[in-house]
Amino acid sequence: MANGAGDVITALVASGTAGGISYNIGSLYGAGLFCMSIVIASTINTSPNPIELHKSAIYRDVGLYIAATVLTLIFAAMEILTILTSLLFLCLYVLLVVIVLV
């Protein structure tokens, strides 16, 4: 969950440029999908013990990515960014953490 800090910082810096939103969404999706596919597959293949990954993990991650993207597009279309919109994203992240822990 914390390995994307560099991507988030890059996204914040790119936000001030033309096409920054498109870059941000593509970059964050690419990093997340890389972790969900290549990293998980490598871990499963190199583990000395069997690892079982439930389908719900992929559905959870993709579902929350889609929710975050929809929120981002809505806020971009409305051209608003306030403390409330930031808190909504934070709540979405807290929801992810709670779901992972449960």
DSSP file (Angstrom, degrees, kcal/mol; ACC not computed):
  #  RESIDUE AA STRUCTURE BP1 BP2  ACC     N-H-->O    O-->H-N    N-H-->O    O-->H-N    TCO  KAPPA ALPHA  PHI   PSI    X-CA   Y-CA   Z-CA
    1    1 A M              0   0    0      0, 0.0     3,-0.4     0, 0.0    96,-0.0   0.000 360.0 360.0 360.0 -26.4    0.0    0.0    0.0
    2    2 A A    >   +     0   0    0      1,-0.2     3,-1.3     2,-0.1     0, 0.0   0.498 360.0  88.1 -99.4  -2.7    2.9    2.4    0.6
    3    3 A N  T 3  S+     0   0    0      1,-0.3     3,-0.3     2,-0.1     4,-0.2   0.577  78.6  66.7 -74.4  -5.9    5.0    1.6   -2.4
    4    4 A G  T 3>  +     0   0    0     -3,-0.4     4,-2.4     1,-0.2    -1,-0.3   0.284  64.3 107.2 -95.7  11.3    3.2    4.1   -4.6
    5    5 A A  H <> S+     0   0    0     -3,-1.3     4,-2.4     1,-0.2     5,-0.2   0.896  79.6  50.8 -58.2 -42.0    4.4    7.2   -2.7
    6    6 A G  H  > S+     0   0    0     -3,-0.3     4,-2.3     1,-0.2    -1,-0.2   0.889 110.1  50.1 -62.2 -39.2    6.7    8.2   -5.6
    7    7 A D  H  > S+     0   0    0     -4,-0.2     4,-2.3     2,-0.2    -2,-0.2   0.897 110.1  50.1 -65.6 -40.2    3.9    7.9   -8.0
    8    8 A V  H  X S+     0   0    0     -4,-2.4     4,-2.2     2,-0.2    -2,-0.2   0.917 110.9  48.7 -65.9 -42.3    1.6   10.0   -5.9
    9    9 A I  H  X S+     0   0    0     -4,-2.4     4,-2.1     1,-0.2    -2,-0.2   0.918 111.8  49.4 -63.8 -42.8    4.3   12.7   -5.6
   10   10 A T  H  X S+     0   0    0     -4,-2.3     4,-2.4     1,-0.2    -1,-0.2   0.894 109.7  52.6 -61.0 -40.0    4.9   12.7   -9.3
   11   11 A A  H  X S+     0   0    0     -4,-2.3     4,-1.0     1,-0.2    -2,-0.2   0.894 108.2  50.3 -63.5 -40.4    1.1   12.9   -9.9
   12   12 A L  H  < S+     0   0    0     -4,-2.2     4,-0.4     1,-0.2     3,-0.3   0.909 112.0  47.2 -64.6 -41.4    1.0   16.0   -7.6
   13   13 A V  H >< S+     0   0    0     -4,-2.1     3,-0.9     1,-0.2    -2,-0.2   0.899 112.2  49.9 -66.7 -40.1    3.8   17.7   -9.5
   14   14 A A  H >< S+     0   0    0     -4,-2.4     3,-1.9     1,-0.2    -1,-0.2   0.654  89.2  84.1 -74.1 -15.0    2.3   16.9  -12.9
   15   15 A S  T 3< S+     0   0    0     -4,-1.0    -1,-0.2    -3,-0.3     5,-0.2   0.789  85.0  57.0 -60.5 -27.4   -1.1   18.3  -11.9
   16   16 A G  T <  S+     0   0    0     -3,-0.9    -1,-0.3    -4,-0.4     2,-0.2   0.479  95.5  82.6 -83.8  -1.0    0.0   21.8  -12.7
   17   17 A T  S X  S-     0   0    0     -3,-1.9     3,-1.8     1,-0.1     4,-0.3  -0.604  93.6 -88.5-102.0 162.4    0.8   21.0  -16.3
   18   18 A A  T 3  S+     0   0    0      1,-0.3    -1,-0.1    -2,-0.2    -2,-0.1  -0.502 118.0  15.0 -65.6 132.9   -1.3   20.7  -19.4
   19   19 A G  T 3> S+     0   0    0     -2,-0.2     4,-2.2    -4,-0.1    -1,-0.3   0.615  86.9 135.2  77.1  12.3   -2.6   17.1  -19.7
   20   20 A G  H <>  +     0   0    0     -3,-1.8     4,-2.8     1,-0.2     5,-0.2   0.863  65.8  54.1 -62.8 -38.4   -1.6   16.5  -16.1
   21   21 A I  H  > S+     0   0    0     -4,-0.3     4,-2.6     2,-0.2     5,-0.2   0.933 109.9  47.2 -62.9 -45.7   -4.9   14.7  -15.2
   22   22 A S  H  > S+     0   0    0      1,-0.2     4,-2.3     2,-0.2     5,-0.2   0.914 113.7  48.3 -62.4 -42.5   -4.5   12.2  -18.1
   23   23 A Y  H  X S+     0   0    0     -4,-2.2     4,-2.8     2,-0.2     5,-0.2   0.925 111.3  50.9 -62.3 -44.1   -0.9   11.6  -17.1
   24   24 A N  H  X S+     0   0    0     -4,-2.8     4,-2.6     2,-0.2     5,-0.3   0.935 111.8  45.2 -60.4 -48.8   -1.8   11.1  -13.4
   25   25 A I  H  X S+     0   0    0     -4,-2.6     4,-2.4     1,-0.2     5,-0.2   0.933 115.9  46.6 -63.6 -45.7   -4.5    8.6  -14.1
   26   26 A G  H  X S+     0   0    0     -4,-2.3     4,-2.4    -5,-0.2    -2,-0.2   0.906 114.0  48.0 -62.9 -42.3   -2.3    6.7  -16.6
   27   27 A S  H  X S+     0   0    0     -4,-2.8     4,-2.3    -5,-0.2    -2,-0.2   0.934 114.2  44.5 -65.4 -47.1    0.7    6.6  -14.4
   28   28 A L  H  X S+     0   0    0     -4,-2.6     4,-2.3    -5,-0.2     5,-0.2   0.893 114.6  49.2 -68.0 -39.1   -1.2    5.5  -11.2
   29   29 A Y  H  X S+     0   0    0     -4,-2.4     4,-3.1    -5,-0.3     5,-0.3   0.928 110.8  51.1 -63.4 -43.5   -3.1    2.9  -13.1
   30   30 A G  H  X S+     0   0    0     -4,-2.4     4,-2.1    -5,-0.2    -2,-0.2   0.924 111.9  46.0 -60.3 -44.9    0.1    1.6  -14.7
   31   31 A A  H  X S+     0   0    0     -4,-2.3     4,-2.1     2,-0.2    -1,-0.2   0.922 115.6  46.4 -64.1 -43.8    1.8    1.3  -11.4
   32   32 A G  H  X S+     0   0    0     -4,-2.3     4,-2.4     1,-0.2    -2,-0.2   0.916 113.3  47.3 -66.6 -43.3   -1.1   -0.4   -9.7
   33   33 A L  H  X S+     0   0    0     -4,-3.1     4,-1.5     2,-0.2     5,-0.3   0.856 109.4  55.0 -67.9 -33.3   -1.7   -2.9  -12.5
   34   34 A F  H  X>S+     0   0    0     -4,-2.1     5,-1.6    -5,-0.3     4,-1.0   0.941 111.1  44.7 -61.5 -46.5    2.0   -3.7  -12.6
   35   35 A C  I  <>S+     0   0    0     -4,-2.1     5,-1.1     1,-0.2    -2,-0.2   0.896 113.4  50.5 -64.5 -39.4    1.8   -4.6   -8.9
   36   36 A M  I  <5S+     0   0    0     -4,-2.4    -1,-0.2    -5,-0.2    -2,-0.2   0.731 126.4  22.4 -73.3 -20.2   -1.4   -6.5   -9.3
   37   37 A S  I  X5S+     0   0    0     -4,-1.5     4,-2.4    -3,-0.3     5,-0.2   0.821 128.6  29.8-110.0 -67.6    0.0   -8.6  -12.2
   38   38 A I  I  X5S+     0   0    0     -4,-1.0     4,-2.6    -5,-0.3     5,-0.2   0.922 122.9  45.5 -66.5 -47.1    3.8   -8.9  -12.5
   39   39 A V  I  ><S+     0   0    0     -5,-1.6     4,-2.3     2,-0.2    -1,-0.2   0.927 116.2  45.4 -65.6 -44.3    4.6   -8.6   -8.8
   40   40 A I  H  ><S+     0   0    0     -5,-1.1     4,-2.4    -6,-0.3    -1,-0.2   0.924 114.5  48.5 -65.2 -43.4    1.9  -11.0   -7.7
   41   41 A A  H  X S+     0   0    0     -4,-2.4     4,-2.5     1,-0.2    -2,-0.2   0.911 112.4  48.7 -63.4 -41.9    2.8  -13.5  -10.4
   42   42 A S  H  X S+     0   0    0     -4,-2.6     4,-2.0    -5,-0.2    -1,-0.2   0.900 111.5  50.0 -64.1 -40.8    6.5  -13.3   -9.6
   43   43 A T  H  X S+     0   0    0     -4,-2.3     4,-1.0    -5,-0.2    -2,-0.2   0.925 112.4  46.5 -63.6 -44.7    5.8  -13.8   -5.9
   44   44 A I  H  < S+     0   0    0     -4,-2.4     3,-0.4     1,-0.2    -2,-0.2   0.917 114.5  47.7 -64.1 -43.1    3.6  -16.8   -6.6
   45   45 A N  H  < S+     0   0    0     -4,-2.5    -1,-0.2     1,-0.2    -2,-0.2   0.806 117.0  41.0 -70.6 -30.2    6.2  -18.4   -9.0
   46   46 A T  H  < S+     0   0    0     -4,-2.0    -1,-0.2    -5,-0.2    -2,-0.2   0.514  86.9 110.0 -98.2  -4.3    9.2  -17.9   -6.7
   47   47 A S     <  -     0   0    0     -4,-1.0     4,-0.1    -3,-0.4    -4,-0.0  -0.513  60.2-148.2 -73.5 134.7    7.7  -18.8   -3.4
   48   48 A P  S    S+     0   0    0      0, 0.0    -1,-0.1     0, 0.0    -4,-0.0   0.765  86.4  55.0 -71.6 -23.2    8.9  -22.1   -1.9
   49   49 A N  S    S-     0   0    0      1,-0.1    -2,-0.1    -3,-0.0     2,-0.1  -0.811 103.4 -93.2-108.0 150.4    5.5  -22.6   -0.3
   50   50 A P        -     0   0    0      0, 0.0     2,-0.5     0, 0.0    -5,-0.1  -0.368  38.4-158.9 -62.1 136.6    2.2  -22.6   -2.2
   51   51 A I        -     0   0    0     -7,-0.2     2,-0.5    -4,-0.1    -4,-0.0  -0.975   0.8-158.6-118.2 130.3    0.5  -19.2   -2.3
   52   52 A E        -     0   0    0     -2,-0.5     2,-0.6     2,-0.0     0, 0.0  -0.942   4.0-165.2-112.0 124.6   -3.2  -18.9   -2.9
   53   53 A L        -     0   0    0     -2,-0.5     2,-0.2     3,-0.0    -2,-0.0  -0.934  15.9-136.9-110.3 123.2   -4.6  -15.6   -4.2
   54   54 A H    >>  -     0   0    0     -2,-0.6     3,-1.6     1,-0.1     4,-0.6  -0.516  14.8-126.8 -78.3 144.6   -8.3  -15.1   -4.0
   55   55 A K  H >> S+     0   0    0      1,-0.3     4,-2.0    -2,-0.2     3,-0.6   0.801 105.3  71.7 -58.8 -28.6  -10.1  -13.6   -6.9
   56   56 A S  H 3> S+     0   0    0      1,-0.2     4,-2.7     2,-0.2    -1,-0.3   0.779  87.4  63.6 -62.5 -25.5  -11.6  -11.0   -4.6
   57   57 A A  H <> S+     0   0    0     -3,-1.6     4,-2.2     2,-0.2    -1,-0.2   0.921 106.5  42.5 -64.7 -42.9   -8.2   -9.3   -4.2
   58   58 A I  H <X S+     0   0    0     -4,-0.6     4,-2.8    -3,-0.6     5,-0.3   0.928 115.4  49.1 -68.7 -44.8   -8.1   -8.4   -7.8
   59   59 A Y  H  X S+     0   0    0     -4,-2.0     4,-2.4     1,-0.2    -2,-0.2   0.895 111.4  51.1 -61.2 -39.9  -11.8   -7.3   -7.8
   60   60 A R  H  X S+     0   0    0     -4,-2.7     4,-2.3    -5,-0.2    -2,-0.2   0.949 113.8  42.7 -61.2 -50.8  -11.2   -5.2   -4.7
   61   61 A D  H  X S+     0   0    0     -4,-2.2     4,-2.1     2,-0.2    -2,-0.2   0.928 117.2  45.0 -65.6 -46.0   -8.2   -3.4   -6.2
   62   62 A V  H  X S+     0   0    0     -4,-2.8     4,-2.5     2,-0.2    -1,-0.2   0.901 112.7  52.7 -65.6 -40.3   -9.7   -2.8   -9.6
   63   63 A G  H  X S+     0   0    0     -4,-2.4     4,-2.2    -5,-0.3    -1,-0.2   0.912 111.5  45.1 -61.3 -43.6  -13.0   -1.7   -8.1
   64   64 A L  H  X S+     0   0    0     -4,-2.3     4,-2.4     2,-0.2    -1,-0.2   0.838 110.7  54.1 -72.5 -31.6  -11.4    0.8   -5.9
   65   65 A Y  H  X S+     0   0    0     -4,-2.1     4,-2.4     2,-0.2    -2,-0.2   0.929 110.2  47.6 -62.5 -44.6   -9.2    2.1   -8.7
   66   66 A I  H  X S+     0   0    0     -4,-2.5     4,-2.7     2,-0.2    -2,-0.2   0.914 111.2  50.7 -63.7 -42.5  -12.3    2.6  -10.8
   67   67 A A  H  X S+     0   0    0     -4,-2.2     4,-2.4     1,-0.2    -1,-0.2   0.921 112.1  47.0 -61.0 -44.2  -14.0    4.4   -7.9
   68   68 A A  H  X S+     0   0    0     -4,-2.4     4,-2.4     2,-0.2    -1,-0.2   0.883 112.4  50.1 -65.5 -38.0  -11.0    6.7   -7.4
   69   69 A T  H  X S+     0   0    0     -4,-2.4     4,-2.7     2,-0.2    -2,-0.2   0.915 110.0  49.6 -66.9 -42.6  -10.9    7.4  -11.2
   70   70 A V  H  X S+     0   0    0     -4,-2.7     4,-2.5     2,-0.2    -2,-0.2   0.929 112.0  48.6 -62.2 -44.7  -14.6    8.2  -11.3
   71   71 A L  H  X S+     0   0    0     -4,-2.4     4,-2.8     1,-0.2     5,-0.2   0.923 111.5  50.3 -59.8 -43.6  -14.2   10.6   -8.4
   72   72 A T  H  X S+     0   0    0     -4,-2.4     4,-2.4     1,-0.2    -2,-0.2   0.923 111.9  46.8 -61.1 -45.0  -11.2   12.2  -10.0
   73   73 A L  H  X S+     0   0    0     -4,-2.7     4,-2.4     2,-0.2    -1,-0.2   0.882 112.4  50.2 -66.3 -38.0  -13.0   12.7  -13.3
   74   74 A I  H  X S+     0   0    0     -4,-2.5     4,-2.1    -5,-0.2    -2,-0.2   0.944 113.4  45.0 -64.0 -47.4  -16.1   14.1  -11.5
   75   75 A F  H  X>S+     0   0    0     -4,-2.8     5,-2.0     1,-0.2     4,-0.8   0.866 113.5  50.9 -66.1 -35.0  -14.0   16.6   -9.5
   76   76 A A  H  <5S+     0   0    0     -4,-2.4     3,-0.3    -5,-0.2    -1,-0.2   0.908 110.7  48.4 -67.4 -41.2  -12.0   17.5  -12.7
   77   77 A A  H  <5S+     0   0    0     -4,-2.4    -2,-0.2     1,-0.2    -1,-0.2   0.870 115.6  44.0 -66.1 -36.1  -15.2   18.2  -14.6
   78   78 A M  H  <5S-     0   0    0     -4,-2.1    -1,-0.2    -5,-0.2    -2,-0.2   0.594 104.7-135.5 -82.5 -11.0  -16.6   20.3  -11.8
   79   79 A E  T  <5 +     0   0    0     -4,-0.8     2,-0.4    -3,-0.3    -3,-0.2   0.901  57.9 132.8  54.7  46.2  -13.2   22.0  -11.4
   80   80 A I      < +     0   0    0     -5,-2.0     2,-0.3    -6,-0.1    -1,-0.2  -0.978  29.0 168.9-127.0 141.9  -13.3   21.8   -7.7
   81   81 A L        +     0   0    0     -2,-0.4     2,-0.2    -3,-0.1    -5,-0.0  -0.819  23.1 149.3-147.8 106.6  -10.6   20.6   -5.2
   82   82 A T     >  -     0   0    0     -2,-0.3     4,-2.1     1,-0.0     5,-0.2  -0.661  63.6 -90.6-126.6-179.9  -11.4   21.3   -1.6
   83   83 A I  H  > S+     0   0    0     -2,-0.2     4,-2.5     1,-0.2     5,-0.2   0.889 125.9  55.7 -60.6 -38.6  -10.7   19.8    1.8
   84   84 A L  H  > S+     0   0    0      2,-0.2     4,-2.0     1,-0.2    -1,-0.2   0.919 106.9  47.3 -62.3 -44.8  -13.9   17.8    1.4
   85   85 A T  H  > S+     0   0    0      1,-0.2     4,-1.7     2,-0.2    -1,-0.2   0.895 112.7  50.1 -65.8 -37.4  -12.9   16.3   -1.9
   86   86 A S  H  X S+     0   0    0     -4,-2.1     4,-2.2     1,-0.2    -1,-0.2   0.895 108.9  52.0 -65.1 -39.3   -9.5   15.4   -0.4
   87   87 A L  H  X S+     0   0    0     -4,-2.5     4,-2.7     1,-0.2    -2,-0.2   0.850 104.4  57.0 -66.0 -33.6  -11.2   13.8    2.5
   88   88 A L  H  X S+     0   0    0     -4,-2.0     4,-2.0     2,-0.2    -1,-0.2   0.916 108.6  46.3 -62.6 -41.9  -13.3   11.7    0.2
   89   89 A F  H  X S+     0   0    0     -4,-1.7     4,-2.1     2,-0.2    -2,-0.2   0.900 111.9  51.2 -66.0 -39.6  -10.2   10.3   -1.4
   90   90 A L  H  X S+     0   0    0     -4,-2.2     4,-2.6     1,-0.2    -2,-0.2   0.907 109.1  50.8 -63.0 -41.4   -8.7    9.7    2.1
   91   91 A C  H  X S+     0   0    0     -4,-2.7     4,-2.5     2,-0.2    -1,-0.2   0.884 107.7  53.2 -63.3 -38.4  -11.9    7.9    3.1
   92   92 A L  H  X S+     0   0    0     -4,-2.0     4,-1.9     2,-0.2    -1,-0.2   0.902 110.5  47.4 -62.4 -40.5  -11.6    5.7    0.0
   93   93 A Y  H  X S+     0   0    0     -4,-2.1     4,-2.3     2,-0.2    -2,-0.2   0.909 110.8  50.7 -67.3 -42.3   -8.0    4.8    1.0
   94   94 A V  H  X S+     0   0    0     -4,-2.6     4,-2.6     1,-0.2    -2,-0.2   0.893 108.1  54.2 -61.8 -39.3   -9.1    4.1    4.6
   95   95 A L  H  X S+     0   0    0     -4,-2.5     4,-2.6     2,-0.2    -1,-0.2   0.915 107.4  50.5 -59.4 -43.4  -11.8    1.8    3.2
   96   96 A L  H  X S+     0   0    0     -4,-1.9     4,-2.6     2,-0.2    -2,-0.2   0.934 110.8  48.5 -59.7 -46.7   -9.2    0.0    1.2
   97   97 A V  H  X S+     0   0    0     -4,-2.3     4,-2.4     1,-0.2    -2,-0.2   0.915 112.4  48.3 -60.9 -43.8   -7.0   -0.5    4.2
   98   98 A V  H  X S+     0   0    0     -4,-2.6     4,-2.3     2,-0.2    -1,-0.2   0.918 112.1  49.0 -63.5 -43.7  -10.0   -1.8    6.3
   99   99 A I  H  < S+     0   0    0     -4,-2.6    -2,-0.2     1,-0.2    -1,-0.2   0.910 112.0  49.2 -62.9 -42.1  -11.1   -4.2    3.6
  100  100 A V  H  < S+     0   0    0     -4,-2.6    -2,-0.2     1,-0.2    -1,-0.2   0.921 113.3  46.3 -63.6 -43.6   -7.5   -5.5    3.2
  101  101 A L  H  <        0   0    0     -4,-2.4    -1,-0.2     1,-0.3    -2,-0.2   0.849 360.0 360.0 -69.1 -33.7   -7.2   -6.0    7.0
  102  102 A V     <        0   0    0     -4,-2.3    -1,-0.3    -5,-0.2    -2,-0.2   0.486 360.0 360.0 -77.0 360.0  -10.6   -7.7    7.3
